[in-house]
Each structure stands twice: as C-alpha cells, then as structure tokens.
Amino acid sequence: MLQVNYIRENREKVLERLAVKNFKQPELVDEVIALDNDRRQTQNKLDSVSAEANAAAKQIGDLMRAGKKDEAESIKAKTGAWKEEIKIQGDALAAIENELQQKLVLLPNLPHESVPKGLTPEDNEVVLENGSKPNLPENAMPHWELAAKYKLIDFELGVKITGAGFPVYTGKGAKLQRALIAYFLDEAEKAGFAEVIPPLVVNEASGFGTTQLPDKEGQMYYINEDKLYLIPTAEVPVTNLYRDVILKADELPVKNCAYTQCFRREAGSYGAHVRGLNRLHQFDKVEIVQIAHPDKSYEVLEQMSLHVQGLLQKLGLYYRVLRLCGGDMSFASALTYDMETWSAAQQRWLEVSSISNFETFQSNRLKLRFRNAEGKTQLAHTLNGSALALPRIVATLLENNQTEKGIKIPEVLVPYTKFEWID
C-alpha cells in the first residue's frame, strides 16, 4: 500500500509511474489527496474541541478547589455540547479514514524507474540468456508423454481423486520431487536462508498484509466456515512472520526459505499451453524471502536473482532472465525478474521463478519496520522469489534430458534421487 504522504508530496511522479503500469483509475490519486485533506481538517477540529474540553475540565477542578462552585457549574453546563461535538468529529474522522483506506488499497505499487513500458509479456525485456538449446532425438516427447511412459506422474488418477490440476506423482517421479525440494532447501541454506515450515492456510489479515487480498481473492481457495485461505505461495505466511514487528537495523537483512505446497485456482486457464505440468492447482515450491534495508534492497534483489540462476545452471538448464514490463507486473511489485527455462519438446519458454522487490508496499500494510541508526522507526523493504517452483522445472528436466536410453538425472541431484537414470 502506498503511503499517503508520499502521494501528496509526489503527485506528478505517482501519476507518471502508475501510467507505466497502465493503471486505469488515475483519478484515485486526487481522490486520495482530497480525502487526506478532509482527514487532516477533521482531525484538527477534533483536536481543537478535545483541547477545549480538557482545558475546561481542568478549569472546573481549579474552581471547585477554590470554592467557586457557581462558576464551575456554569462551565460544566457546556461539557455536554463539547462531548457531542467530539463524538460528531470522531465519527466523521472514522468514516473518512475508512473511505481513504478503501481508495488506497486500489492503488498498485509504483514501478521502479528501470521497469520498461509495455502491455503484454511480449514487451518484457530480455536481460540475459544462459546456456544452449538441447538437441533432442527426432521422436522426442513432451513431458506428459514421458511421465506416462516411465510411470512418473498420473494425471488421470489426480482427476479421479480431486480434479484437473492435481497430479499424482509415482515411483521415480515422486522421488524426483522429493529430491528437488531437498536440493533447493540445501542450496538456500548454503546461501544463508534460515528454513521455516509455515502453515498452509492463512487468515484474512495475512492475505491483506502481502496484498493477495483484496486483489487476488478470486485465485485463492477459501475455507468458508473458518474464513481461512489456502496459500498460493509460501511468501504469504513467511512474510507475515514479521507483521507488526520492529526489527533492529543490525538484524537486516532477514533471510528465510520455506518449502510448501501451493494452491491456486487459476480460473480461466485452458488450452494446450496449460497441459501436463505447465499449470497446476496444487504444486510444490521452495520460496526465499528477505526483509531488507531500503538502501540495500535492489542489491539484495540482484543477489536473489543470481541465487536462482545458480540453481538453473547447476541443473544444466537453458534459461533466460526477463525484466517485466509495467503491464505484466503484479499489483504489488516495484520490480520483477522472471526466470524462464526452455522446453525443448514443446519449443517454448516456461516461467519457473519470479523474483520481486516490493519496496515498502507490503511492509506498509504489515506495519513491518526497523529502528534506524537515529533510533527512529521506518518501513523495511520486502522481497521474495521462487527458488524454485517444481512443476515446470520437472517438465524441462524430463524433456531436455531425454535420450534413447532414458532420462538422465542432473549430476547435482543424484545424491538426492539415489539413481542416475529414469528408464
């Protein structure tokens, strides 16, 4: 959530950056400023009346102690009017603050100056490519056919048990999942991330704190009786560990990682591009989260990008890094890098990670602060990234490593899988 003072003091810049995100309601900026003016005026009235009432109360006490009862009673007769006015101004202030909050949550985060303009994924900027496209045999199969051939994943059984998008992993497919999770967690630990195991369901306050609510409630599974949400990513519970927390400056950056299953309704996702593991409703992911000093957060973002790239390099995957354009960014992000791996059998890029800096957008909602060198509290910056999401990693590993003999397991995973080939 943007800070009101920043909007007031930087109106033109706010409008200019919102335009980069193709925001369709720029009039909200002036509405927020107008409501903040009303809030300030009403607060001043309330403070003034309260001051009068407090002064009168003191005066009444002084007069009573001086034996001037008649004068005291005369002033006391006015206290009812003051109380009524305090209630009127208090109710008005609460209504204005509520309306202001409702407007503020509709404003997305401002994109960083480096974010390119654009409307669609085709406008994203390719930052780099690494590796080379694998040469597959002529009879190369997409991962869903490989999964069936080697009995790794049973998509139909998942449909029977639950529905589309909930696969059942079997045999070496299940072991490959477990191996990747353990490998990603071990690599995160080496990079200084402390592991946590968070809940898989969160309350509304947690969803609001990391901006899934009210922006993405349609994409989240909701448990109506308990008013809880299944998490779409570990970012939500892990970042909320620090809601309403004041950290010390020397505690920054805070680095956490977590493996969780993730749940997304993915409403409206149909077609060949979502076949197999390309898009699921339930999937495994290792997430990395950092709470950073505002002066260091973009340095931290680059470090997180390099960590994820290192994982892709060690897995031997051909990948590219994209800087997302304004129109393809999330509501909350100030700058996002997407990592995509090349699916050799499908002949297309698959997104396997997003790494984002939210600056103070989440921490303002979370009231996540730190005490700076001067002893004053200020909002921290929050960042997160997939390191990594498993479905499309598995898809590209299966497709790109297929041979006439079988599917070759990357060397770094063999200590975890305990096998070198899927055959």
N, C-alpha and C positions, 0 to 999 in steps of 0.2 A: 504494500500500500504506500502510495506516495505521501510525503509529508506536506501538510498544508502550508507551512511557512515557505517551503521551497517553491511550491506552486505560486504563491503570492509574489515572491521576490524574483521569480524567473519565468513569468507568464509566457513570453515570446519563445524562449527556449523550449519550454514544455510543449507548446503547440507545434513547434518545428520538429521535435523528436517524436511526438505522437504521430505526426504525418508520416514519418519513416516507417512506423508500424502500421500504417494505413488504418488508423483509428477513425471510426465513422461518427463519433459523437464529440467533436472538439468543443462544442458549446458547454459541455460539462465542466470545462476548466473555469469559465467565467461564472458558472452556477456555483461551483465550489468556493470561489473567491467571494462572491456575493453572500453566500451562507456564512462564510467565516467572518465577514464584516458584521452581519447580523448577530453572530455569536459573540463577537467582541463587544458590541454595543449593549447587548442584553446582559452580558457578564458585568459590564461596567455599572449598569443600572442596579443589578443585584448587589454588587459590592457596595455601591453607594447607600442603598436602602439598609443593607445589613450594618454598615458602619454607623448610620444614624440610629438604628435600633440599639446597637451595642453601646453607643455613647449615651443614649437615653437611659439605658439600664444602669449604667454607672452613675449617671446624674441622680437617678431616683434613689439609689443606695446612699449617695452622699447626702441628699436632702433628708432622708429618713433618719440618718445618724445625727444630722444637725437639728432634728426636731421640727423640720419644716414639712409636716405631713401634708398640708393642703397643696403646697407647690408640687410635692411628689405625686400626689393623686392626680393633679392636673396633667402632668406629663404621662403618667401611667395610662390615662384615658386614651392616649394616642397610640399606644402599643398595638392595639387590635388592627389599626389601619396599616401599621408597619408589617405586622405578621402576614396580613392578607397580600400586601404588595410583594413581600418576599416570596410567598407561595406562587403568585402570578408570574413573577420574573423567573423563579426556579423552574416552573413547568414549561415556560416558554423556552428557556435555555435547553432543557432536556429534549424538547421537540426539535429545536434547531440542530442540536448535536446529533440526534438520531438521523435527521434528514441529510446532514453533512456526511455522516458515516456511510449512508446508503449511496450517496453520489461518489464518494472516494473509492469504494470497492469496485466501482465500474471502470475506473481508470487503470489501464495496464501500466506496467513498468516502462520507463523510458529506455530506449535502446542506446547502447554505448556509441560513441562517435564513430567507431570503426565498422559499425553494422551497415552493410550495403542496402540500398533501397531495392525494393522488389516486391512482387506479389505472390509468387509461387516458388516451389522448390527449384525450378529451373533457373531462378535468379540468385540462388545461393552461390557464394564464392568458393571455388576450389582452392584451398590453402596449399595442399601438397598431396602427392600420391607416392606410395612406397611399395616396392616390390614389383613383380611382373605377373601378368595373367598366366595361369597354368594352362598347359596344353593337355587336353583330355582326349581319351580314345574316342573314336567316331561314335561308338554306341554308349557314350556317357549318359548317365541317368540323373534326373533331378532327385533331390534328397528324399522326397516322399516315396519314390520307387525304390531307392536304396534302402530306406527304412523298412519297407515291406520285404524286400529280397533277403535282408540279413536279420529280419525279425527284431528290429531295434525300437520301433515305435508303432503302436497300433492306434491309428486314428479312429477307426470304426468302433473299436471297443470303447474308446472315450465317448463317442457319440451315444452308444448304448447306455453307458453308466450315467452320463451327465448331459452331453450335447456337443455340438461342434465347438472346436477351440479348446478342448480339454483332453489332450492326448494321454495315452498310457505308455510309459517307457518300459521296455522289457529287455532282459538279458544284458548284452553289452551296451545297449542304448541307455539303460538305467545306470550302468557303471560309468559310462562316459559322462553322464550328467553329474554324478557324484564326484567324479574326478575333476571336472572343470570347476565346480563350486569350491572344492578344497584347494585347487591350484590358485584360483583367483583370490581366495581369502589369504593364502600363504603369501602371495605376492603383495597384497595390500599391507599385510603385517610387516613385511620387509621394508615397505615404503613409509612406515611409521603410523599406520592407521590402527587404532585400537578397535578390536571387534566387539560388537554388541549383538544380542539376539533380541529384537524388539517384538512387541505384539503384532499380529497380522490384521488386527482391527483397531480402528481409532474412533474417537468421538468427534463431534462437530467442531469443537474448539481447535482440535489438531488439524482437521481438514482446512479450516479457515486460516490457521496460522501459516501454513505453507502454500496457501492460495489455490488448493484444489476446490475449495468452496468459497464463494458460490459459483465459481467459473466452470467447474468440470463435474458437477454432481451427476449429470446425465451419463458420464462414462464410468461411474463408480457403482459397485454393488452395495446395496443398502440393506441393513438388517432392521426392519421397521420396528419390531417390538422393543428392541434395545437402543434404537437410534444410534447405531454404530455403522461404520463403513469398512468394507474390506479394502486393504491398502492397494493402491495402484503401483506403488514403489516404496522401497524402504526409506526413501527421502523423508516421507511424511512422519513416521514415528521417530526416526533418528534425529531429525532436526528439532522435533518437538521435545526432545530430552532437555532442550535449553530454553524452552518457553518460560518467560518471567524470571530469567536468570541474569544476574550481573556477574560477568567474569572479570578476572584481573587481566590487565594488559599483558603480563608475562605468561598468561595461560594460552595466549593466541600464538599460532593457530591451533584450534581444537580439531583433531582428525579422528573420524570414526569410519568403520566399514561394517557392513552387515549383509548377510545372506538372508533373503526372504523369498517366499513365493509371492507373486504379484497378481492382481486380479483387475482386469479391465473389460468393460462391457463391449468396447469397440463397436458401438452401434453404427450401422450403416456401412460396415466393411464387408464387401462382397467382391467376387471376381477371381480370376486366375492369380492375380498378384498377391492374394492372401492365402494361397493354397499351402497345405502342409504346415511347416513351422513358421511361415512368413508372418503370420499374425495369429496370436492366440488370446484366449480369455484368461488363462492361468499359465504362468511361466515363472521360471527361476531366474534370479538376478542377484549379483553382488553389487552393492552400491557403496560409493565412497562419498563422504560428506565432510565439509570443512566449515568452521566458523573462523573468519579471518579479520585481521585489522583492515580498515578501509584503505589504508595506504599500500597494503600488500596484496589485495585480493586478486588483482589481474596477474601478478606474478604467480600467485597460487593457482589461478586458472591454467596458466601455461604448464605448470608443474603437473597438474592433474591430467592435462592433455598428453603430456609426454609419458605419464604412467600408463595410460590406456594404450597409447601407441606401442609402448614397450611390450604389452601383453600380446597385441596383434602380431608384432614382429616375431616374438618367441614362438607363437603358434604357426608362423610361416604363412600368414595370410596377406594377400594383396589388398591394400586398403587405401582409402583417401580420407582427408580431413576437409570438412566444409565449414565455412563461417556462414551461419544462417542469415538470410536477408530479413528485413523488417516484417514482411508479410508471412514468413514461415516460422517466426519465433513464437515461443509460448507467451502467454499473458504476463507471466511473472519475470521472465528473463531479461537481463540487460545485455548479455552477450552469450551466444551458444555456439559451441563447436559440435558438429555431428561427425561421428566416425562411421564409415561405410566399408563393408567388405565386398569383394567381387564374387558373385555367384557364377561360377564358370558354366554350370549346366543350364542355369536359367538365363545367362547372359545379361545380368542386371546387377546393379548395386543394391545392397541390403543394409539398412541402418542397424548398427549394433550397439551404439552408445551415443548419448547426448551428455555434454559437459557444460554446465551453465554457471554463470555468476549472476546472482540476484541482487547484488549490492545490498541496500537496506530495505528492499521491497518486502521480503519475508520478515526480517527482524523487526520492522516497524509494527507488524501485526502481532508478532510473537513477544514483543517487548524484550527482545534479546539484546542486551547491552554489555558493555565492558567499561571499566573505570580507567580513564586515560592517565597520562603522566601528571596532569594537573589535578587529578582526583575527581574530575567530573565524569559523569556517565555519558556515553554516546552509543549509537546503534552500531552493531557489528555488521559485517558482510557475510552472507551465507552462500555456499557453493555446493553443488553436488554433481555426480556423474555415474554412469553405468560402467562398472569395471569387472565383469561385463554382464550384459543380458545374454542368456544362453541360447534361446531358440535359433536365431539367425547365425550365431557362431557355429552351432551344431550343423545347421544347414550347409554353410560354406565349408566347414571341415569335411563333412561327408562327401560333398560334391567335388571339391577341389583335390581331395586326396584319393579319389577312386582310381584303381588300376585294374588290370586283368586279373591280378591275384586277389584283390580285395581292397579294403580301405586302410591306408597307412595312418597310424596314430602319430601325431607330432611327438618328437622325442621328449619334450618337456612334460608331456602328460603320461608317459609310460610308467614312471614310478607311482602314479596315482591309479591308472587303469589296471596295471599289472599284466597288460597284453599290448603287443605292438601292432597287431592286425585285427581288423574285423573281416572275417571270411567265413 
